Amino acid sequence: MWPSPRVMLLAAGLVWWLVCPPGAVGDSPSDGTGRSINFENEIIPILDRYGCNASGCHGKAEGQNGFKLSVFGFDPEADYRALVMEGRGRRVFPAAPARSLLLRKIDGGLPHGGGIRIPAARPEHRTLHDWIASGAPFGSPDDPRVVAIDLRPNQVQMKMGAQQRLTVTATWSDGRQEDVTPLAGFQTNNEGLATVSEDGVVTSGEMPGSVAVMATYLGHVDVLTAIVPRLSSLASPSETRPVPSDPAASSTNVIDALVDERLRLLNIPPSPPADDATFLRRIYLDLIGTLPTADECRSFFADSGEDRRARLVARLLRRPEYADYWALKWADLLRVNRRELGRKKAFQYYQWIRASFARNQPLDQFAQQLIAADGPLDENPSTHFFQVVKQPHAMASTLSQVFLGVRIECAQCHHHPFDRWSQTDFYGMQAYFTEVAFKTSSHGETLVNSGRAKTKHPRTGELIAAHPLGEADGLGDGADGRRRQLAAWMTSGDNAWFARNLANRIWAHLMGRGLVEPVDDFRLTNPPTNGPLLDALAAHLVANRFDQHELIRLITSSAAYQRSSHPSEENRNDEQAYSRFLFKRLDAEVLLDAVCQVTGSREKFHGVPAGRRAIQLWDSEVPHDFLRMFGRPVRATACECERVAEPTVGQVLHVLNSPEIQVKLADAGGRIATLEQEMKQDDRLVEELYLAFFSRPPLASERAVAVDHLQRSADRRQATEDLAWSMLNSLEFLYNH
C-alpha cells in the first residue's frame, strides 16, 4: 500500500531539508532580478506591512499561540529562527511551499486568529511562496541594504475633503531605487486633520491646519507635511478671503509676523485683541498661578499708560509666587519625590529648583548643574535627581525627554518605530550614566564618577562607546567625567533640540498648546505646526543666553498671546494656528488656591505648616482629594502627560456638590460673609464679587440679574453664597481664557 499523501510530502520535505537546509540559497531566485531573496530585505517588510509583528499580534511580549516575532522586526535573526527552525521547522515546507503552515495561516487555508492577512492572489503571497521554495534563505551580509526612503510628495496644500496618493521610493546601498509603496507603513499625527489608508492615500478632513503623514520601511522614515486651508464661505470654494493682520504688531514682534503668515496660508482670520480685564486675569494665572485681587484689578484698570501691560509682566516676574509656580512645574518634570528621597532630601531638591527660578538662573546653567551634578549631596541638592532615577538607562531616557524633548525609551528594546533612534543610539546615551555612583565620605553621602563601565549592545554583545544622540562619534573621556561633557553638548546654543524644546515648553504653557505637541515628543514624524516660529523662539532664547524672563516678555507682548479667546465663525475650528487664545483648564493646585482666595478660607494640608498654598507644595505625596481629582501628577515619570488637564464628570460633580467647597463659601469668617456684612449696597457687593471671581466688573445685564436676585431673597447672606457658588461653577472661573 502506498503511503498517504501527507507522509509522502513529509518525506520529500525531509530530503529537501538535508540537501538544501534552511538558510541555503536555492537554484531558482524568485524575485525576477537574478538575486536570491533576502529575509531581512523582502520578508520582514511583508510581516511589517500586514501587522504580523505588531504588538497586538505575534510581536507582543509573550507572542501569540506559541509563535513570537520581534516587535516591528527589530531582530531579523530571531524572527528567522522562529519562522524556519522553531517547532522542528513546521512553519515552512520547501518541498511543497503551498502546504507551509505560514502560508496556509496567512491566506486562510487554516483557521487563523488574525483572519486572512494576505490572499493568495497578492504579490506578497507569491514572494513568501518563492522564498520558501528557494530553501527559505536568510541572505548574505553582503546583500544590499536600504539606506534611505523618499516620500513623494513631501509637501502639499490640500483642499478640505481632497485626496492625495503617496509613493515611497527606497534607495539601496548598491544605488538601486525601488518603489516600495505597497509594503510601506503609513500613519498620520492628527486624524482630525487627515487620515491615510494602508495603501498610502491621504484624505484631508474638514478642519484647517497642518498635518504630518509618516511613511516607514525597514526602519527608515520620511514625512509629508500637508497644509489644509479653511474653505471660504464665499460663493466659490476656490475663492479666499484675505486675512487681516496688524502690520505694526508684525513689524515689532517676530512672533506676530510668523503667526500672521501662517494664518494667511490657512485662510483663517484672527480674533480681536482681548480687553484689559481678560489680559490681567490671563497673565496672573500664567505667570504666578494666582488670581489678581479686587484692589489689583482696580489699580490696573486705572493705569492709562500705553506700556501698562509690559510693566505688569515685569512686576509679576519679580513676585515670589512666580518662583513658587515654576518650581512646581519643574518639580513635576524632575521628579521631586518624597517617597523615593525622604522628606529632608526631597525638600533640599525642591529648594534648589525654586531658588533657580527665583533668581532667574539661565536655563542652560540650570540643566548643566543637574546633568553633571556630583559631590556631597547636602552641598549639591541637584544630585538628588540621580537618587530618584536610579538606573543609567532611566537617567538617559529621562534627561533626553526633559531637556531635549526626545523620547528614546522604546529604543532600549527595539528600533524606535516613528523615529531614527536605534538600540545603539539608546545605549550610547546610557553609557554616559554608567559612571554614576554614591559613596560615604567625610562630607556625608557623595555622588562620584566611579570609572568607565563598559556598555554592551543587549542583542549583539558589541561594546558601545558613549556618544550623544545624532552624533556618530563620542565626546571623549574627560578627566572630570563623561556627564560634564554631555551637559556641555546638550545645553550648547548649537544644540537645536535643547533650545527648541525649552522654547516649546514655555510657549505651550503660555499659549495652551505647543508648536510640537506633545511637548516632549520631538521627532521627524511629529514636526512643529509652525517650524519658522519655533526656530525664531529658540533663536531668541539662545541670543538672550537662555533667559526665561526674556522669552516670556517676548511671547506675552505678542498680539497672538493678547488675542481674545472668543472664536469667530471663520476660526472656531482652528486648534493649532493661534488665531485665538485657547481655553486652558486651571492646574489642580492653581484652581484650589483660586477657590481659597475668592472664599477667603485657607486650606490646611496634612503635615504642612499652616498658611502654605497649593502651588507651594513641594511634596506630591501630600494627601488631598481635590488635587488628586483635578489631575495632580504622581511624579512617577518625566512625561508632561502625568498632569491630567482634560475635564472629567467627577470634577464637575465635585465643584457642584463638594461639602468642602460649601464650607468655604459659608465660612462665617470668610470673604463671602465679610463682604455681605460690610457692603450694604447690593450694587457694590455684586461688583466686588465679580472682581474677585472674574477679575472684571459685571456687565450691565449681569449686574441687573445679580442685584435682583439679592433683593428678591429673604436671606441676603444665603443669596450672596448662592451667587458666589454659581460664579465658582462657571467656565469663566474654572478656565484661563
C-alpha positions in Angstrom: 0.0 0.0 0.0 1.3 3.4 -0.9 1.9 5.9 1.9 -0.6 8.7 2.5 0.0 12.0 0.6 0.9 13.7 3.9 3.6 11.1 4.6 5.0 11.5 1.1 5.1 15.3 1.5 6.9 15.0 4.8 9.4 12.6 3.3 10.0 14.8 0.4 10.4 17.7 2.7 13.0 15.8 4.8 15.0 15.1 1.7 14.9 18.7 0.7 15.9 19.8 4.2 19.0 17.5 4.0 20.0 18.6 0.5 19.2 22.3 0.9 18.9 23.3 4.6 17.3 26.5 5.8 19.5 29.4 5.0 20.9 28.0 1.8 20.3 29.7 -1.4 18.1 27.8 -3.8 18.8 27.3 -7.5 15.9 29.5 -8.7 15.9 33.0 -7.3 12.3 34.1 -7.2 12.3 38.0 -7.4 12.8 38.1 -11.1 16.1 40.0 -11.0 18.6 37.3 -10.6 19.0 38.0 -6.9 18.3 35.5 -4.2 15.6 36.6 -1.7 17.0 38.1 1.4 14.9 37.5 4.5 15.5 40.9 6.1 15.0 42.9 2.9 12.0 41.1 1.4 10.3 39.1 4.1 10.4 41.4 7.1 8.7 44.2 5.2 5.8 41.9 4.5 5.5 41.0 8.1 5.6 44.7 8.9 3.0 45.7 6.3 0.4 43.2 7.4 0.9 43.6 11.2 2.2 40.1 11.9 5.0 41.6 14.2 2.8 44.3 15.7 2.4 44.5 19.5 -1.2 43.3 19.2 -0.2 40.2 17.3 2.9 38.0 17.3 5.1 40.9 18.3 3.7 41.2 21.8 6.0 40.2 24.7 4.6 36.6 25.0 3.9 36.1 21.3 0.6 34.7 20.1 -0.3 31.0 20.3 3.3 29.9 20.7 4.7 32.0 17.8 6.6 35.1 18.7 8.2 37.7 16.4 10.3 40.7 17.4 8.1 43.8 17.5 8.4 45.8 14.3 11.0 43.3 13.1 13.9 44.8 15.0 15.6 41.4 15.4 15.6 39.7 12.0 17.8 36.8 13.1 15.4 35.9 15.9 12.4 36.2 13.6 14.2 33.9 11.1 14.8 31.2 13.7 11.1 31.5 14.8 9.8 31.0 11.3 12.2 28.4 9.9 13.7 26.5 12.8 11.3 26.5 15.8 8.8 23.7 16.2 11.1 21.4 14.2 10.6 23.6 11.1 6.9 23.0 10.9 6.1 26.5 9.7 7.8 26.3 6.3 7.8 23.3 3.9 10.3 23.8 1.0 9.3 20.6 -0.8 5.7 21.8 -1.1 5.7 25.6 -0.3 1.9 25.9 -0.7 1.4 23.4 2.1 3.6 25.5 4.5 1.8 26.4 7.8 3.0 30.0 7.3 1.2 30.4 4.0 -1.9 28.4 5.0 -2.4 30.6 8.1 -1.9 33.8 6.2 -4.2 33.1 3.2 -7.0 31.4 5.2 -6.2 27.8 4.3 -6.2 27.1 8.0 -8.0 28.9 10.9 -6.1 31.9 12.0 -6.9 34.3 14.8 -5.8 37.2 12.7 -8.1 36.3 9.8 -6.9 36.3 6.2 -4.0 38.6 6.1 -2.6 38.0 2.6 -4.9 36.5 -0.1 -3.1 34.0 -2.4 -3.5 36.4 -5.4 -1.4 39.1 -3.7 2.2 39.5 -4.9 3.4 39.4 -1.3 2.0 35.9 -1.1 4.0 34.9 -4.1 7.2 36.4 -2.6 6.7 34.3 0.5 6.0 31.2 -1.6 9.1 31.7 -3.7 11.2 32.3 -0.6 10.1 29.0 0.9 10.6 27.2 -2.4 14.2 28.5 -2.7 15.1 27.0 0.7 14.0 29.8 3.0 17.4 31.6 2.8 18.4 34.2 5.3 20.6 36.0 2.9 24.2 37.2 2.9 25.8 40.1 4.9 27.0 41.4 1.6 23.4 41.8 0.2 22.4 45.4 -0.4 20.6 47.3 2.4 18.1 50.1 2.3 19.9 53.4 3.1 17.0 55.9 2.8 13.5 56.2 1.7 11.9 59.1 -0.2 8.2 60.0 0.3 6.6 61.9 -2.5 5.2 64.5 -2.4 6.8 65.7 0.8 4.9 69.0 1.0 1.4 69.7 -0.3 -1.5 72.0 0.1 -4.9 70.2 0.1 -8.4 71.4 0.0 -10.7 70.0 2.7 -12.0 66.6 1.7 -9.4 66.1 -1.0 -7.2 63.1 -1.6 -3.5 62.7 -2.3 -1.8 59.5 -3.3 1.7 58.9 -1.9 4.6 57.0 -3.3 7.6 55.7 -1.3 10.9 55.0 -3.1 13.7 53.1 -1.3 17.4 53.7 -2.1 19.6 50.6 -1.7 23.3 50.6 -0.9 24.1 49.4 -4.4 22.5 52.5 -5.8 19.3 50.8 -6.9 16.0 52.6 -6.4 12.7 50.7 -5.9 9.1 51.7 -5.5 8.1 50.1 -2.1 4.8 51.8 -1.6 2.8 48.6 -1.4 4.9 47.4 1.6 5.4 50.8 3.4 3.6 51.7 6.5 1.7 55.0 6.8 0.5 57.0 9.8 -0.9 60.5 10.4 -0.1 62.5 13.5 -3.6 64.1 13.6 -6.5 62.1 12.3 -8.8 65.1 12.8 -7.0 66.9 10.0 -6.2 64.0 7.7 -6.4 60.2 7.5 -4.2 57.9 5.5 -5.1 54.5 4.1 -3.0 51.4 4.2 -2.0 51.9 0.6 -0.9 55.5 1.0 -3.9 57.6 0.1 -4.3 60.8 2.3 -7.7 62.2 2.8 -7.9 65.7 4.3 -10.7 66.4 6.9 -13.0 69.3 7.5 -10.7 71.3 9.8 -7.9 73.7 8.8 -4.3 73.2 9.9 -1.0 71.5 9.4 -0.7 67.7 9.5 2.2 65.3 9.1 1.9 61.9 7.4 4.7 59.4 8.1 5.9 56.6 5.8 8.1 53.8 7.2 10.0 51.0 5.5 12.7 48.8 7.1 13.3 51.2 9.9 13.6 54.3 7.7 11.1 57.1 7.9 10.1 60.1 5.8 7.3 62.6 6.2 4.8 64.5 4.2 3.7 67.9 5.6 0.2 68.8 4.4 -1.4 72.2 4.8 -5.2 72.3 4.8 -6.6 75.8 4.4 -10.1 76.8 5.6 -12.6 76.8 2.8 -14.0 80.3 2.3 -17.7 80.9 3.0 -17.8 82.8 -0.3 -19.8 81.5 -3.3 -16.9 79.7 -5.0 -14.9 77.2 -2.9 -11.8 78.3 -4.7 -12.1 81.9 -3.5 -10.2 83.0 -0.4 -10.9 85.9 1.8 -7.9 88.0 2.8 -6.8 87.5 6.4 -6.4 90.8 8.2 -3.2 91.4 10.1 -1.7 94.1 12.2 1.4 95.5 10.4 2.5 97.4 13.4 2.5 94.3 15.6 4.1 92.2 13.0 6.9 94.6 12.5 7.8 94.8 16.2 7.3 91.2 17.2 8.7 88.3 15.2 6.0 86.1 16.7 3.2 88.0 15.0 4.9 88.2 11.7 5.2 84.3 11.6 1.8 83.6 13.1 0.1 86.0 10.7 1.9 84.4 7.8 0.6 81.0 8.8 -2.9 82.3 9.3 -2.9 83.8 5.8 -1.7 80.5 4.4 -4.6 78.7 6.2 -7.1 81.5 5.3 -8.0 81.9 9.0 -8.7 85.4 10.3 -7.7 86.1 13.9 -9.9 87.1 16.8 -9.7 90.7 18.0 -7.5 91.7 20.9 -8.5 90.8 24.5 -9.6 93.6 26.8 -7.6 94.7 29.8 -9.6 92.6 32.3 -9.1 89.4 30.3 -5.3 90.1 29.8 -5.0 90.9 33.6 -6.5 87.6 34.7 -4.7 85.6 32.0 -1.2 86.9 32.8 -1.6 86.5 36.5 -2.7 82.9 36.1 0.0 82.1 33.5 3.0 83.7 35.3 2.2 83.3 39.0 -0.6 80.8 39.2 -2.6 83.3 41.3 -5.7 85.4 40.7 -5.4 89.2 41.0 -7.2 90.7 43.9 -10.0 93.2 43.5 -7.7 96.0 44.5 -5.1 94.9 42.0 -7.8 94.9 39.3 -8.8 98.4 40.1 -5.2 99.6 40.1 -4.6 98.1 36.7 -7.8 99.5 35.2 -6.9 102.9 36.5 -3.5 102.8 34.7 -3.7 104.6 31.4 -0.1 104.2 30.3 0.4 102.6 26.9 3.0 100.2 28.4 0.8 99.1 31.4 0.7 95.5 30.2 4.5 95.3 29.8 5.0 96.9 33.3 2.6 94.4 34.8 4.5 91.5 33.3 7.8 92.9 34.8 6.2 93.2 38.2 4.8 89.6 38.2 8.2 88.2 37.2 9.6 89.6 40.4 7.0 88.2 42.7 7.7 85.2 44.9 4.7 83.4 43.5 6.5 83.3 40.2 9.2 81.1 41.7 6.6 79.0 43.5 4.6 78.3 40.4 7.5 77.5 38.0 9.3 75.4 40.7 6.1 73.3 40.9 6.1 72.7 37.2 9.8 71.7 37.1 9.5 69.6 40.3 7.0 67.5 38.4 9.4 67.0 35.5 12.5 66.4 37.6 10.5 64.1 40.0 10.9 65.7 43.4 9.6 62.6 45.1 9.5 62.3 48.9 8.6 58.6 48.7 12.0 57.9 47.0 14.1 60.5 48.7 12.7 61.0 52.1 11.5 64.3 53.4 14.8 66.1 54.0 16.4 65.3 50.7 13.2 65.9 48.7 12.9 69.4 50.3 16.5 70.2 49.5 16.0 69.1 45.9 12.9 71.3 45.6 14.6 74.3 47.3 17.4 74.1 44.7 14.8 74.2 41.9 12.9 77.1 43.4 16.0 79.1 44.1 17.0 78.7 40.5 13.8 80.3 39.2 13.7 82.9 42.0 17.0 84.4 40.7 16.1 83.7 37.1 19.1 81.4 36.6 19.8 80.9 32.8 18.1 77.6 31.8 21.3 76.2 30.3 23.1 76.6 33.6 20.2 75.1 35.4 20.3 72.0 33.2 24.1 71.7 33.4 24.0 71.7 37.2 21.6 68.8 37.1 23.1 66.7 34.3 26.7 66.9 35.6 25.8 67.0 39.3 28.4 65.5 41.7 29.9 66.0 45.1 28.3 65.8 48.6 24.5 65.6 48.4 23.9 68.2 51.2 26.0 70.8 49.3 24.7 69.9 45.8 21.0 69.2 46.0 20.7 68.6 42.2 22.5 65.3 42.9 19.2 64.0 44.3 17.9 63.5 40.8 20.2 60.5 40.5 18.7 59.0 43.7 15.2 59.2 42.3 16.1 58.0 38.8 18.4 55.2 39.8 19.3 53.2 36.7 21.6 54.5 33.9 19.0 53.7 31.2 16.4 55.6 33.0 18.7 58.6 33.6 19.4 58.7 29.8 15.8 58.5 28.7 14.5 60.9 31.4 17.1 63.7 30.7 16.6 63.3 27.0 12.9 63.7 27.4 13.1 66.6 29.8 15.9 68.7 28.3 15.8 67.6 24.6 12.1 66.8 24.2 13.2 63.5 22.6 11.6 60.2 23.7 14.2 57.4 23.3 12.9 54.9 25.9 11.4 52.5 23.4 14.8 52.2 21.6 16.0 50.4 24.7 14.3 47.2 23.3 14.0 47.9 19.6 14.4 50.5 16.9 12.1 53.5 17.5 9.1 52.8 15.3 8.5 56.5 14.5 12.0 58.0 14.5 15.6 57.2 13.6 16.8 56.1 17.1 18.2 52.6 17.3 19.3 50.5 20.2 22.9 51.6 19.6 21.7 55.3 20.0 20.0 54.4 23.2 22.9 52.6 24.8 25.3 55.3 23.5 23.4 57.8 25.7 23.1 55.3 28.6 26.9 54.9 28.6 27.2 58.5 29.9 25.5 57.5 33.1 27.1 54.2 34.0 29.7 56.1 35.9 27.2 57.4 38.5 27.8 56.0 42.0 27.3 57.1 45.6 29.7 56.6 48.5 30.1 57.8 52.0 32.8 60.3 52.7 33.8 62.7 55.5 31.3 65.2 53.9 28.4 62.7 54.1 26.9 60.8 51.2 28.5 61.9 47.9 27.9 61.3 44.2 31.1 60.3 42.4 32.1 59.2 39.0 33.0 55.5 39.5 35.1 54.9 36.4 34.4 53.8 32.8 32.0 50.9 33.0 31.5 49.2 29.6 28.2 49.3 27.8 27.2 46.4 25.6 24.6 46.0 22.9 22.0 43.7 24.5 21.4 41.8 21.3 24.8 41.6 19.6 27.0 41.9 22.6 29.2 44.5 20.9 30.8 47.3 23.0 29.1 50.6 22.6 31.0 53.8 23.1 29.3 56.8 24.8 28.0 59.1 22.2 25.2 61.7 22.2 22.1 61.5 20.1 22.5 62.2 16.4 26.3 62.1 16.7 28.4 59.4 15.1 31.3 59.9 17.5 31.6 60.3 21.2 32.8 63.4 23.0 35.9 61.8 24.5 36.5 60.8 28.1 37.4 64.0 30.1 39.1 63.8 33.5 36.0 65.4 35.1 33.6 62.7 33.8 31.5 62.0 30.8 28.4 63.7 32.2 30.1 67.1 32.2 30.9 66.8 28.6 27.4 65.6 27.8 26.0 68.6 29.7 28.1 71.0 27.6 26.9 69.3 24.4 23.3 69.1 25.5 23.0 72.8 26.5 25.0 74.3 23.7 23.4 77.1 21.7 24.2 74.9 18.7 22.1 72.1 20.0 18.8 72.7 18.3 16.9 70.2 20.4 17.7 71.9 23.7 16.7 75.5 22.7 13.7 74.3 20.7 12.5 72.1 23.5 12.6 74.8 26.2 11.1 77.4 23.9 8.3 75.0 23.0 7.6 74.1 26.7 7.3 77.8 27.6 5.2 78.6 24.5 2.9 75.7 25.3 2.4 76.8 28.9 1.5 80.4 27.9 -0.4 79.6 24.7 -2.2 76.4 25.7 -0.7 74.2 23.0 2.9 73.5 21.9 4.2 74.1 18.4 5.3 70.5 18.9 2.5 68.5 20.6 3.0 66.5 22.9 5.7 69.0 24.1 8.2 66.2 24.9 7.9 64.3 21.6 10.2 65.9 19.1 10.8 63.7 16.1 10.9 63.8 12.4 7.4 62.3 12.2 5.9 64.9 14.6 7.1 68.2 13.1 6.1 71.6 14.6 2.9 73.2 13.2 4.9 76.4 12.6 8.6 75.5 12.1 9.9 79.0 11.4 8.2 80.3 14.6 9.7 77.6 16.8 13.1 78.4 15.2 12.6 82.1 16.0 11.7 81.4 19.6 14.7 79.1 20.1 17.0 81.7 18.5 15.6 84.4 20.8 16.3 82.1 23.8 19.9 81.5 22.7 20.6 85.1 21.8 19.4 86.1 25.3 21.6 83.4 27.0 18.6 81.2 27.9 16.9 83.9 30.0 13.4 82.6 30.6 12.1 86.1 31.6 13.2 87.5 28.2 11.3 84.8 26.3 8.2 85.3 28.5 8.3 89.0 27.7 8.5 88.4 24.0 5.6 85.9 24.0 3.3 87.9 26.3 3.9 91.1 24.3 2.7 89.5 21.1 -0.7 90.1 19.5 -1.0 86.3 19.4 -0.9 86.0 23.2 -3.1 89.0 23.7 -5.9 87.9 21.5 -9.4 87.2 22.7 -10.5 83.6 23.3 -13.9 84.2 21.7 -14.0 82.4 18.3 -15.4 83.8 15.1 -17.3 81.7 12.6 -14.1 81.6 10.5 -11.6 80.4 13.2 -13.7 78.3 15.5 -12.2 75.1 14.1 -8.6 76.3 14.4 -6.8 74.4 17.2 -3.1 74.9 16.2 -2.5 78.2 14.3 -3.2 80.6 17.3 -5.9 82.6 15.6 -7.4 83.0 19.1 -6.4 82.3 22.7 -7.1 78.7 23.6 -9.1 77.9 26.8 -6.9 76.2 29.4 -8.3 74.5 32.5 -6.6 75.6 35.6 -4.0 73.3 37.1 -5.2 71.4 40.2 -3.1 73.5 42.6 -3.9 76.8 40.9 -7.7 76.0 41.0 -7.6 75.0 44.7 -5.7 78.2 45.5 -8.2 80.3 43.5 -11.2 78.7 45.4 -9.4 79.5 48.7 -8.6 83.1 47.6 -12.1 84.0 46.4 -13.8 82.5 49.5 -11.1 83.8 51.9 -10.8 80.4 53.5 -7.3 78.9 53.8 -6.6 75.3 53.2 -4.7 73.3 55.8 -2.6 70.5 54.2 -1.7 67.4 56.2 1.8 67.6 57.6 2.4 71.1 56.1 2.7 74.3 58.1 -0.5 76.5 58.1 -0.6 79.2 55.5 1.0 77.2 52.7 -0.7 77.5 49.3 -1.2 74.5 47.0 1.4 75.9 44.4 3.9 75.9 47.3 3.5 72.1 48.0 6.9 70.6 47.2 5.7 67.1 48.2 3.4 65.5 45.7 2.5 62.8 48.3 0.6 65.2 50.5 -2.9 63.6 50.6 -5.7 65.7 49.1 -8.8 64.5 47.3 -9.3 67.8 45.4 -5.7 67.8 44.0 -5.9 64.1 43.1 -9.3 64.5 41.3 -8.1 67.5 39.3 -5.0 65.8 37.9 -2.0 66.4 40.2 0.8 64.2 38.8 2.3 61.5 41.0 5.9 62.2 39.6 6.5 58.6 38.6 7.8 59.6 35.2 9.1 62.7 33.4 6.2 62.8 31.0 4.2 66.0 30.8 1.1 63.8 30.3 1.1 62.8 34.0 -0.7 66.1 34.7 -4.2 65.5 33.5 -5.8 68.6 32.0 -8.9 67.1 30.5 -12.1 67.7 32.5 -14.0 64.8 33.9 -17.5 64.2 35.2 -16.1 63.7 38.7 -14.6 67.1 38.6 -17.9 68.7 37.6 -19.8 66.9 40.3 -17.1 67.8 42.9 -17.3 71.5 42.2 -21.1 71.3 42.2 -21.6 69.2 45.3 -18.4 69.3 47.4 -19.0 69.7 51.1 -15.5 71.2 51.5 -16.3 73.9 49.0 -19.6 74.6 50.6 -17.9 75.0 54.0 -15.6 77.6 52.4 -18.5 79.5 50.9 -20.4 79.5 54.1 -17.4 80.3 56.4 -18.6 82.9 58.9 -15.1 84.4 58.9 -14.6 84.1 55.1 -14.7 86.6 52.3 -18.3 86.0 51.3 -19.7 86.6 54.8 -17.4 89.6 55.3 -18.5 91.3 52.0 -22.1 90.7 52.7 -21.8 92.3 56.1 -19.7 95.3 55.1 -21.3 96.2 51.7 -24.9 97.1 52.3 -25.4 98.4 48.8 -26.2 95.4 46.5 -24.6 97.1 43.5 -21.3 97.4 45.3 -21.5 93.8 46.6 -22.0 92.4 43.1 -19.2 94.4 41.7 -16.8 93.2 44.4 -17.8 89.6 43.8 -17.2 89.9 40.0 -13.8 91.5 40.6 -12.8 88.7 43.0 -14.0 85.8 40.9 -13.6 87.0 37.3 -11.2 89.9 37.6 -13.6 92.3 35.9 -16.6 94.4 36.7 -20.0 92.9 35.8 -21.8 93.7 32.6 -24.9 95.8 32.9 -27.1 92.7 32.3 -25.2 90.6 34.8 -25.4 93.4 37.4 -29.1 93.7 37.0 -29.7 89.9 37.4 -27.5 89.6 40.4 -28.9 92.7 42.2 -32.5 91.4 41.5 -31.5 88.1 43.0 -30.2 89.7 46.2 -33.2 91.9 46.6 -35.8 89.2 46.0 -34.2 86.8 48.5 -35.4 86.7 52.1 -31.9 85.8 53.3 -29.3 88.1 51.8 -26.4 86.1 53.2 -27.7 82.9 51.6 -28.3 84.7 48.4 -24.7 86.0 48.4 -23.4 82.5 48.9 -25.6 81.2 46.1 -24.3 83.9 43.8 -20.7 83.1 44.7 -21.4 79.3 44.2 -22.8 79.9 40.7 -19.8 82.0 39.8 -17.4 79.4 41.1 -19.0 76.8 38.9 -18.8 78.8 35.7 -16.3 78.2 32.9 -15.1 81.7 33.3 -13.7 80.8 36.7 -12.6 77.3 36.1 -10.6 78.1 32.9 -7.9 80.5 31.9 -9.2 82.3 28.9 
